[in-house]
């Protein structure tokens, strides 16, 4: 079964305790699409500027990602830069976010995209997430949403609207606490579920994820790694494995969600 994803595609400048890199291919939809492509077909909706490298489009295409919805607009590609804490790689600071071509982006989905049965609203402006959701011809089988503090802080009312319409919410524990204004994760997940979604996936970095659904909680560990080079995009890659598996199985039972959490961790 096919999947549609809208999210960022851009260039990251990253400092980690083991090194740094400039203008590295990144973006929530990039990591998600490549990860999900191992399980199901994926169509990408995003925008990049004229400075976007053709090699990077080729990389997506080589993974079988449908890039018909990747618009190339006049202007600069989205850019983000962040620095990981040298003492704890689970913590990072955003140094700069430049939306560039995303600030003017108004996607118009084609017929095939409007009929996809699985929809992932990857981390991007919630107004853009809503625009995509509203263009779907019928309600997809599964709608999942991810976000970031940047949007929780700047566009909470729009984000709340998206969450009310979603089935699954992915957030890291800091984002969950900040969105719900609850320090306790169980209470924070309940705040989100009271808004509509039946599943909340709490990402906990090197400690894995907690899956809250139907009054139960399932924990999936992360594989312990001695040399963490760059964790950027780990959450999006997790979501790609999770959603890609569900789309390939066409199964949305609690058991399938638990399998999805394990496969997401593997990715
Ligand atoms: P993650 O490490 O899973 O949180 O994802 C990091 C990716 O999200 C990076 O590749 C960034 O390009 C992208 N990103 C960072 N900030 C934003 C933002 N405000 N909106 C959309 N994408 C973002």
py3Dmol code that shows the C-alpha trace and the ligand (Angstrom):
import py3Dmol

protein = """\
ATOM      1  CA  UNK A   1       0.000   0.000   0.000  1.00  0.00           C
ATOM      2  CA  UNK A   2       1.343   3.449  -0.871  1.00  0.00           C
ATOM      3  CA  UNK A   3       2.442   6.214   1.421  1.00  0.00           C
ATOM      4  CA  UNK A   4       2.481   9.972   1.039  1.00  0.00           C
ATOM      5  CA  UNK A   5       4.859  12.108   3.076  1.00  0.00           C
ATOM      6  CA  UNK A   6       5.126  15.867   3.377  1.00  0.00           C
ATOM      7  CA  UNK A   7       8.042  17.331   5.310  1.00  0.00           C
ATOM      8  CA  UNK A   8      11.332  19.141   5.051  1.00  0.00           C
ATOM      9  CA  UNK A   9      14.065  18.386   2.529  1.00  0.00           C
ATOM     10  CA  UNK A  10      17.147  20.476   3.077  1.00  0.00           C
ATOM     11  CA  UNK A  11      20.740  20.910   4.076  1.00  0.00           C
ATOM     12  CA  UNK A  12      22.020  20.538   7.644  1.00  0.00           C
ATOM     13  CA  UNK A  13      25.141  21.861   9.311  1.00  0.00           C
ATOM     14  CA  UNK A  14      25.853  19.684  12.317  1.00  0.00           C
ATOM     15  CA  UNK A  15      28.389  19.585  15.167  1.00  0.00           C
ATOM     16  CA  UNK A  16      28.699  16.358  17.147  1.00  0.00           C
ATOM     17  CA  UNK A  17      31.356  15.282  19.671  1.00  0.00           C
ATOM     18  CA  UNK A  18      32.963  13.260  16.835  1.00  0.00           C
ATOM     19  CA  UNK A  19      33.068  15.930  14.148  1.00  0.00           C
ATOM     20  CA  UNK A  20      31.120  18.375  12.063  1.00  0.00           C
ATOM     21  CA  UNK A  21      29.722  18.708   8.554  1.00  0.00           C
ATOM     22  CA  UNK A  22      28.287  21.510   6.423  1.00  0.00           C
ATOM     23  CA  UNK A  23      25.356  21.338   3.992  1.00  0.00           C
ATOM     24  CA  UNK A  24      24.724  17.638   4.594  1.00  0.00           C
ATOM     25  CA  UNK A  25      21.591  16.248   2.968  1.00  0.00           C
ATOM     26  CA  UNK A  26      18.889  16.261   5.656  1.00  0.00           C
ATOM     27  CA  UNK A  27      15.272  17.098   6.336  1.00  0.00           C
ATOM     28  CA  UNK A  28      12.529  15.146   8.054  1.00  0.00           C
ATOM     29  CA  UNK A  29      10.957  13.902   4.794  1.00  0.00           C
ATOM     30  CA  UNK A  30      14.338  12.854   3.383  1.00  0.00           C
ATOM     31  CA  UNK A  31      15.171  10.528   6.277  1.00  0.00           C
ATOM     32  CA  UNK A  32      11.580   9.297   6.472  1.00  0.00           C
ATOM     33  CA  UNK A  33      11.268   8.495   2.747  1.00  0.00           C
ATOM     34  CA  UNK A  34      14.539   6.633   2.480  1.00  0.00           C
ATOM     35  CA  UNK A  35      13.760   4.558   5.575  1.00  0.00           C
ATOM     36  CA  UNK A  36      10.136   3.825   4.539  1.00  0.00           C
ATOM     37  CA  UNK A  37      11.281   2.898   1.014  1.00  0.00           C
ATOM     38  CA  UNK A  38      12.647  -0.387   2.396  1.00  0.00           C
ATOM     39  CA  UNK A  39       9.045  -1.431   3.163  1.00  0.00           C
ATOM     40  CA  UNK A  40       6.573   0.319   0.849  1.00  0.00           C
ATOM     41  CA  UNK A  41       6.243   2.724  -2.051  1.00  0.00           C
ATOM     42  CA  UNK A  42       6.660   6.363  -0.991  1.00  0.00           C
ATOM     43  CA  UNK A  43       5.643   9.635  -2.654  1.00  0.00           C
ATOM     44  CA  UNK A  44       7.308  12.780  -1.407  1.00  0.00           C
ATOM     45  CA  UNK A  45       5.789  16.268  -1.262  1.00  0.00           C
ATOM     46  CA  UNK A  46       8.296  19.057  -0.527  1.00  0.00           C
ATOM     47  CA  UNK A  47      10.133  21.978  -2.052  1.00  0.00           C
ATOM     48  CA  UNK A  48      13.815  22.703  -2.598  1.00  0.00           C
ATOM     49  CA  UNK A  49      15.644  25.655  -4.113  1.00  0.00           C
ATOM     50  CA  UNK A  50      17.678  25.840  -7.305  1.00  0.00           C
ATOM     51  CA  UNK A  51      20.816  25.203  -5.206  1.00  0.00           C
ATOM     52  CA  UNK A  52      19.658  21.640  -4.437  1.00  0.00           C
ATOM     53  CA  UNK A  53      22.189  19.119  -5.754  1.00  0.00           C
ATOM     54  CA  UNK A  54      21.066  16.756  -8.493  1.00  0.00           C
ATOM     55  CA  UNK A  55      22.977  13.927  -6.757  1.00  0.00           C
ATOM     56  CA  UNK A  56      20.633  14.280  -3.811  1.00  0.00           C
ATOM     57  CA  UNK A  57      17.553  13.908  -5.995  1.00  0.00           C
ATOM     58  CA  UNK A  58      19.243  10.881  -7.554  1.00  0.00           C
ATOM     59  CA  UNK A  59      19.765   9.378  -4.085  1.00  0.00           C
ATOM     60  CA  UNK A  60      16.031   9.588  -3.371  1.00  0.00           C
ATOM     61  CA  UNK A  61      15.162   8.181  -6.785  1.00  0.00           C
ATOM     62  CA  UNK A  62      17.641   5.330  -6.353  1.00  0.00           C
ATOM     63  CA  UNK A  63      15.660   4.327  -3.283  1.00  0.00           C
ATOM     64  CA  UNK A  64      12.528   4.214  -5.428  1.00  0.00           C
ATOM     65  CA  UNK A  65      11.075   7.362  -3.810  1.00  0.00           C
ATOM     66  CA  UNK A  66       8.556   9.050  -6.113  1.00  0.00           C
ATOM     67  CA  UNK A  67       9.841  12.641  -6.391  1.00  0.00           C
ATOM     68  CA  UNK A  68       7.110  13.995  -8.726  1.00  0.00           C
ATOM     69  CA  UNK A  69       5.922  16.084  -5.769  1.00  0.00           C
ATOM     70  CA  UNK A  70       9.376  17.534  -5.058  1.00  0.00           C
ATOM     71  CA  UNK A  71       9.085  21.057  -6.427  1.00  0.00           C
ATOM     72  CA  UNK A  72      12.193  23.026  -7.400  1.00  0.00           C
ATOM     73  CA  UNK A  73      11.484  26.715  -6.765  1.00  0.00           C
ATOM     74  CA  UNK A  74      13.511  29.893  -7.277  1.00  0.00           C
ATOM     75  CA  UNK A  75      15.364  30.643  -4.040  1.00  0.00           C
ATOM     76  CA  UNK A  76      17.383  28.763  -1.456  1.00  0.00           C
ATOM     77  CA  UNK A  77      16.819  25.283  -0.034  1.00  0.00           C
ATOM     78  CA  UNK A  78      15.704  24.855   3.624  1.00  0.00           C
ATOM     79  CA  UNK A  79      18.643  24.927   6.039  1.00  0.00           C
ATOM     80  CA  UNK A  80      19.006  23.854   9.651  1.00  0.00           C
ATOM     81  CA  UNK A  81      22.021  23.799  11.935  1.00  0.00           C
ATOM     82  CA  UNK A  82      22.420  22.156  15.318  1.00  0.00           C
ATOM     83  CA  UNK A  83      25.016  21.250  17.899  1.00  0.00           C
ATOM     84  CA  UNK A  84      24.918  18.092  20.033  1.00  0.00           C
ATOM     85  CA  UNK A  85      25.936  18.300  23.687  1.00  0.00           C
ATOM     86  CA  UNK A  86      29.487  16.891  24.038  1.00  0.00           C
ATOM     87  CA  UNK A  87      28.514  15.255  27.356  1.00  0.00           C
ATOM     88  CA  UNK A  88      25.159  13.831  26.244  1.00  0.00           C
ATOM     89  CA  UNK A  89      24.428  13.211  22.591  1.00  0.00           C
ATOM     90  CA  UNK A  90      20.695  12.918  23.429  1.00  0.00           C
ATOM     91  CA  UNK A  91      20.673  16.680  23.863  1.00  0.00           C
ATOM     92  CA  UNK A  92      21.064  19.195  21.061  1.00  0.00           C
ATOM     93  CA  UNK A  93      20.569  22.869  20.459  1.00  0.00           C
ATOM     94  CA  UNK A  94      19.164  24.288  17.257  1.00  0.00           C
ATOM     95  CA  UNK A  95      21.480  27.109  16.207  1.00  0.00           C
ATOM     96  CA  UNK A  96      19.653  28.266  13.099  1.00  0.00           C
ATOM     97  CA  UNK A  97      16.567  27.449  11.007  1.00  0.00           C
ATOM     98  CA  UNK A  98      16.117  29.021   7.565  1.00  0.00           C
ATOM     99  CA  UNK A  99      12.808  28.038   5.969  1.00  0.00           C
ATOM    100  CA  UNK A 100      13.795  29.678   2.651  1.00  0.00           C
ATOM    101  CA  UNK A 101      11.646  28.220  -0.184  1.00  0.00           C
ATOM    102  CA  UNK A 102       9.359  26.532   2.381  1.00  0.00           C
ATOM    103  CA  UNK A 103       8.008  29.913   3.522  1.00  0.00           C
ATOM    104  CA  UNK A 104       6.161  30.350   0.197  1.00  0.00           C
ATOM    105  CA  UNK A 105       5.371  26.696  -0.548  1.00  0.00           C
ATOM    106  CA  UNK A 106       1.769  25.826  -1.429  1.00  0.00           C
ATOM    107  CA  UNK A 107       1.623  22.197  -2.529  1.00  0.00           C
ATOM    108  CA  UNK A 108      -1.014  21.016  -4.950  1.00  0.00           C
ATOM    109  CA  UNK A 109      -1.411  17.240  -4.840  1.00  0.00           C
ATOM    110  CA  UNK A 110      -2.112  15.239  -7.982  1.00  0.00           C
ATOM    111  CA  UNK A 111      -4.828  12.572  -8.141  1.00  0.00           C
ATOM    112  CA  UNK A 112      -2.517   9.703  -7.192  1.00  0.00           C
ATOM    113  CA  UNK A 113      -1.124  11.583  -4.193  1.00  0.00           C
ATOM    114  CA  UNK A 114      -4.621  12.536  -3.000  1.00  0.00           C
ATOM    115  CA  UNK A 115      -5.602   8.867  -2.934  1.00  0.00           C
ATOM    116  CA  UNK A 116      -2.736   7.415  -0.874  1.00  0.00           C
ATOM    117  CA  UNK A 117      -3.945   5.339   2.061  1.00  0.00           C
ATOM    118  CA  UNK A 118      -1.093   6.129   4.463  1.00  0.00           C
ATOM    119  CA  UNK A 119      -0.142   9.719   5.199  1.00  0.00           C
ATOM    120  CA  UNK A 120       2.862  10.903   7.176  1.00  0.00           C
ATOM    121  CA  UNK A 121       2.938  14.574   8.113  1.00  0.00           C
ATOM    122  CA  UNK A 122       6.638  14.825   8.895  1.00  0.00           C
ATOM    123  CA  UNK A 123       8.105  17.670  10.909  1.00  0.00           C
ATOM    124  CA  UNK A 124       7.309  20.908   9.013  1.00  0.00           C
ATOM    125  CA  UNK A 125       5.009  23.949   9.344  1.00  0.00           C
ATOM    126  CA  UNK A 126       1.663  22.645  10.721  1.00  0.00           C
ATOM    127  CA  UNK A 127      -0.188  24.944   8.287  1.00  0.00           C
ATOM    128  CA  UNK A 128       1.480  23.024   5.467  1.00  0.00           C
ATOM    129  CA  UNK A 129       0.622  19.699   7.150  1.00  0.00           C
ATOM    130  CA  UNK A 130      -3.041  20.827   7.247  1.00  0.00           C
ATOM    131  CA  UNK A 131      -2.984  21.919   3.592  1.00  0.00           C
ATOM    132  CA  UNK A 132      -1.862  18.430   2.578  1.00  0.00           C
ATOM    133  CA  UNK A 133      -4.322  16.633   4.859  1.00  0.00           C
ATOM    134  CA  UNK A 134      -7.202  18.758   3.539  1.00  0.00           C
ATOM    135  CA  UNK A 135      -6.388  17.836  -0.070  1.00  0.00           C
ATOM    136  CA  UNK A 136      -6.768  14.074   0.510  1.00  0.00           C
ATOM    137  CA  UNK A 137      -9.707  12.759  -1.528  1.00  0.00           C
ATOM    138  CA  UNK A 138     -10.858  10.519   1.319  1.00  0.00           C
ATOM    139  CA  UNK A 139      -9.668   9.989   4.837  1.00  0.00           C
ATOM    140  CA  UNK A 140      -6.459   7.874   4.669  1.00  0.00           C
ATOM    141  CA  UNK A 141      -6.369   4.592   6.603  1.00  0.00           C
ATOM    142  CA  UNK A 142      -3.674   6.009   8.839  1.00  0.00           C
ATOM    143  CA  UNK A 143      -2.558   9.600   9.434  1.00  0.00           C
ATOM    144  CA  UNK A 144       0.542  10.182  11.541  1.00  0.00           C
ATOM    145  CA  UNK A 145       2.207  13.437  12.532  1.00  0.00           C
ATOM    146  CA  UNK A 146       5.624  14.424  13.824  1.00  0.00           C
ATOM    147  CA  UNK A 147       6.773  17.872  14.930  1.00  0.00           C
ATOM    148  CA  UNK A 148       9.473  19.809  16.744  1.00  0.00           C
ATOM    149  CA  UNK A 149       9.779  22.486  19.458  1.00  0.00           C
ATOM    150  CA  UNK A 150      10.229  25.105  16.747  1.00  0.00           C
ATOM    151  CA  UNK A 151       6.570  24.576  15.688  1.00  0.00           C
ATOM    152  CA  UNK A 152       5.221  23.902  19.208  1.00  0.00           C
ATOM    153  CA  UNK A 153       6.583  27.301  20.231  1.00  0.00           C
ATOM    154  CA  UNK A 154       5.545  29.242  17.119  1.00  0.00           C
ATOM    155  CA  UNK A 155       2.331  27.585  15.841  1.00  0.00           C
ATOM    156  CA  UNK A 156       0.678  25.606  18.641  1.00  0.00           C
ATOM    157  CA  UNK A 157      -2.955  26.360  17.605  1.00  0.00           C
ATOM    158  CA  UNK A 158      -2.338  25.051  14.046  1.00  0.00           C
ATOM    159  CA  UNK A 159      -0.410  22.074  15.367  1.00  0.00           C
ATOM    160  CA  UNK A 160      -3.266  21.253  17.755  1.00  0.00           C
ATOM    161  CA  UNK A 161      -5.656  21.160  14.785  1.00  0.00           C
ATOM    162  CA  UNK A 162      -3.387  18.687  12.955  1.00  0.00           C
ATOM    163  CA  UNK A 163      -3.082  16.508  16.065  1.00  0.00           C
ATOM    164  CA  UNK A 164      -6.874  16.419  16.480  1.00  0.00           C
ATOM    165  CA  UNK A 165      -7.134  14.911  12.973  1.00  0.00           C
ATOM    166  CA  UNK A 166      -4.297  12.370  13.317  1.00  0.00           C
ATOM    167  CA  UNK A 167      -4.259   8.725  14.444  1.00  0.00           C
ATOM    168  CA  UNK A 168      -0.638   8.581  15.575  1.00  0.00           C
ATOM    169  CA  UNK A 169       1.571  11.288  17.091  1.00  0.00           C
ATOM    170  CA  UNK A 170       5.381  11.022  17.179  1.00  0.00           C
ATOM    171  CA  UNK A 171       7.217  13.357  19.567  1.00  0.00           C
ATOM    172  CA  UNK A 172      10.361  13.146  21.602  1.00  0.00           C
ATOM    173  CA  UNK A 173       9.919  13.293  25.349  1.00  0.00           C
ATOM    174  CA  UNK A 174      10.911  16.968  25.602  1.00  0.00           C
ATOM    175  CA  UNK A 175       8.417  17.923  22.898  1.00  0.00           C
ATOM    176  CA  UNK A 176       5.658  15.877  24.575  1.00  0.00           C
ATOM    177  CA  UNK A 177       6.241  17.655  27.862  1.00  0.00           C
ATOM    178  CA  UNK A 178       6.391  21.052  26.234  1.00  0.00           C
ATOM    179  CA  UNK A 179       3.242  20.528  24.113  1.00  0.00           C
ATOM    180  CA  UNK A 180       1.141  19.008  26.928  1.00  0.00           C
ATOM    181  CA  UNK A 181       2.584  21.148  29.740  1.00  0.00           C
ATOM    182  CA  UNK A 182       2.798  17.911  31.772  1.00  0.00           C
ATOM    183  CA  UNK A 183       6.142  16.804  33.242  1.00  0.00           C
ATOM    184  CA  UNK A 184       5.052  13.151  33.522  1.00  0.00           C
ATOM    185  CA  UNK A 185       5.185  11.274  30.180  1.00  0.00           C
ATOM    186  CA  UNK A 186       2.130   9.096  30.890  1.00  0.00           C
ATOM    187  CA  UNK A 187       0.067  12.183  31.669  1.00  0.00           C
ATOM    188  CA  UNK A 188       1.534  13.955  28.631  1.00  0.00           C
ATOM    189  CA  UNK A 189       0.505  11.057  26.337  1.00  0.00           C
ATOM    190  CA  UNK A 190      -3.007  11.152  27.860  1.00  0.00           C
ATOM    191  CA  UNK A 191      -3.336  14.855  27.044  1.00  0.00           C
ATOM    192  CA  UNK A 192      -2.600  14.071  23.372  1.00  0.00           C
ATOM    193  CA  UNK A 193      -4.885  11.021  23.258  1.00  0.00           C
ATOM    194  CA  UNK A 194      -7.738  13.094  24.727  1.00  0.00           C
ATOM    195  CA  UNK A 195      -7.420  15.301  21.620  1.00  0.00           C
ATOM    196  CA  UNK A 196      -8.167  12.376  19.257  1.00  0.00           C
ATOM    197  CA  UNK A 197      -5.114  10.225  18.355  1.00  0.00           C
ATOM    198  CA  UNK A 198      -5.245   6.651  19.609  1.00  0.00           C
ATOM    199  CA  UNK A 199      -1.483   6.173  19.645  1.00  0.00           C
ATOM    200  CA  UNK A 200       1.368   8.288  20.970  1.00  0.00           C
ATOM    201  CA  UNK A 201       4.965   7.335  20.233  1.00  0.00           C
ATOM    202  CA  UNK A 202       7.345   8.919  22.747  1.00  0.00           C
ATOM    203  CA  UNK A 203      10.897   8.940  21.368  1.00  0.00           C
ATOM    204  CA  UNK A 204      13.607   8.713  24.009  1.00  0.00           C
ATOM    205  CA  UNK A 205      16.833   8.901  22.020  1.00  0.00           C
ATOM    206  CA  UNK A 206      19.307   6.177  23.015  1.00  0.00           C
ATOM    207  CA  UNK A 207      16.663   4.713  25.356  1.00  0.00           C
ATOM    208  CA  UNK A 208      14.326   3.770  22.505  1.00  0.00           C
ATOM    209  CA  UNK A 209      10.602   4.503  22.351  1.00  0.00           C
ATOM    210  CA  UNK A 210       7.442   4.118  24.397  1.00  0.00           C
ATOM    211  CA  UNK A 211       4.246   3.298  22.525  1.00  0.00           C
ATOM    212  CA  UNK A 212       1.105   4.432  24.338  1.00  0.00           C
ATOM    213  CA  UNK A 213      -2.194   3.037  23.035  1.00  0.00           C
ATOM    214  CA  UNK A 214      -5.531   1.756  24.319  1.00  0.00           C
ATOM    215  CA  UNK A 215      -4.530   2.001  27.957  1.00  0.00           C
ATOM    216  CA  UNK A 216      -1.329  -0.019  27.449  1.00  0.00           C
ATOM    217  CA  UNK A 217       2.314   0.890  27.052  1.00  0.00           C
ATOM    218  CA  UNK A 218       4.920  -0.961  24.975  1.00  0.00           C
ATOM    219  CA  UNK A 219       8.649  -0.247  25.191  1.00  0.00           C
ATOM    220  CA  UNK A 220      11.092  -0.862  22.323  1.00  0.00           C
ATOM    221  CA  UNK A 221      14.774  -0.383  23.116  1.00  0.00           C
ATOM    222  CA  UNK A 222      17.316   1.309  20.866  1.00  0.00           C
ATOM    223  CA  UNK A 223      20.362  -0.754  19.868  1.00  0.00           C
ATOM    224  CA  UNK A 224      23.223   0.419  22.097  1.00  0.00           C
ATOM    225  CA  UNK A 225      26.068   1.949  20.083  1.00  0.00           C
ATOM    226  CA  UNK A 226      29.542   2.818  21.393  1.00  0.00           C
ATOM    227  CA  UNK A 227      30.464   5.410  18.738  1.00  0.00           C
ATOM    228  CA  UNK A 228      27.537   7.725  17.991  1.00  0.00           C
ATOM    229  CA  UNK A 229      28.685   9.750  14.995  1.00  0.00           C
ATOM    230  CA  UNK A 230      25.543  11.756  14.138  1.00  0.00           C
ATOM    231  CA  UNK A 231      22.024  11.047  15.464  1.00  0.00           C
ATOM    232  CA  UNK A 232      20.357  13.613  13.162  1.00  0.00           C
ATOM    233  CA  UNK A 233      17.276  12.133  11.539  1.00  0.00           C
ATOM    234  CA  UNK A 234      17.090   9.136  13.869  1.00  0.00           C
ATOM    235  CA  UNK A 235      13.496  10.012  14.811  1.00  0.00           C
ATOM    236  CA  UNK A 236      12.458  10.388  11.160  1.00  0.00           C
ATOM    237  CA  UNK A 237      14.167   7.127  10.202  1.00  0.00           C
ATOM    238  CA  UNK A 238      12.321   5.439  13.075  1.00  0.00           C
ATOM    239  CA  UNK A 239       9.009   6.834  11.799  1.00  0.00           C
ATOM    240  CA  UNK A 240       9.863   5.654   8.251  1.00  0.00           C
ATOM    241  CA  UNK A 241      10.383   2.077   9.390  1.00  0.00           C
ATOM    242  CA  UNK A 242       7.292   2.229  11.592  1.00  0.00           C
ATOM    243  CA  UNK A 243       4.925   3.610   8.951  1.00  0.00           C
ATOM    244  CA  UNK A 244       6.519   1.729   6.054  1.00  0.00           C
ATOM    245  CA  UNK A 245       6.009  -1.585   7.850  1.00  0.00           C
ATOM    246  CA  UNK A 246       2.346  -0.791   8.644  1.00  0.00           C
ATOM    247  CA  UNK A 247       1.701   0.203   5.024  1.00  0.00           C
ATOM    248  CA  UNK A 248       3.334  -2.980   3.721  1.00  0.00           C
ATOM    249  CA  UNK A 249       1.320  -5.204   6.082  1.00  0.00           C
ATOM    250  CA  UNK A 250      -1.935  -3.267   5.669  1.00  0.00           C
ATOM    251  CA  UNK A 251      -2.507  -4.044   9.324  1.00  0.00           C
ATOM    252  CA  UNK A 252      -3.288  -1.475  12.013  1.00  0.00           C
ATOM    253  CA  UNK A 253      -3.885  -3.780  14.993  1.00  0.00           C
ATOM    254  CA  UNK A 254      -2.048  -3.213  18.305  1.00  0.00           C
ATOM    255  CA  UNK A 255       0.207  -6.191  17.522  1.00  0.00           C
ATOM    256  CA  UNK A 256       1.194  -4.707  14.159  1.00  0.00           C
ATOM    257  CA  UNK A 257       1.991  -1.392  15.901  1.00  0.00           C
ATOM    258  CA  UNK A 258       4.318  -3.215  18.291  1.00  0.00           C
ATOM    259  CA  UNK A 259       6.110  -4.934  15.403  1.00  0.00           C
ATOM    260  CA  UNK A 260       6.309  -1.528  13.718  1.00  0.00           C
ATOM    261  CA  UNK A 261       8.011  -0.048  16.808  1.00  0.00           C
ATOM    262  CA  UNK A 262      10.681  -2.756  16.679  1.00  0.00           C
ATOM    263  CA  UNK A 263      11.279  -2.293  12.938  1.00  0.00           C
ATOM    264  CA  UNK A 264      11.371   1.479  13.375  1.00  0.00           C
ATOM    265  CA  UNK A 265      14.125   1.024  15.963  1.00  0.00           C
ATOM    266  CA  UNK A 266      16.082  -1.186  13.575  1.00  0.00           C
ATOM    267  CA  UNK A 267      15.973   1.493  10.865  1.00  0.00           C
TER     268      UNK A 267
END
"""
ligand_1 = """\
23
LIG
P 15.424 14.576 13.919
O 16.883 14.415 14.265
O 14.713 13.288 13.651
O 14.694 15.493 14.863
O 15.379 15.354 12.507
C 16.262 16.355 12.187
C 15.930 16.851 10.772
O 14.839 17.750 10.862
C 17.094 17.594 10.191
O 17.593 16.906 9.043
C 16.545 18.986 9.852
O 16.824 19.384 8.532
C 15.043 18.869 10.030
N 14.492 20.046 10.731
C 15.085 20.762 11.724
N 14.279 21.774 12.125
C 13.150 21.709 11.364
C 11.955 22.462 11.298
N 11.723 23.511 12.103
N 11.004 22.081 10.401
C 11.229 21.016 9.600
N 12.330 20.267 9.624
C 13.298 20.580 10.486
"""
view = py3Dmol.view(width=600, height=400)
view.addModel(protein, "pdb")
view.setStyle({"model": 0}, {"cartoon": {"style": "trace"}})
view.addModel(ligand_1, "xyz")
view.setStyle({"model": 1}, {"stick": {}})
view.zoomTo()
view.show()
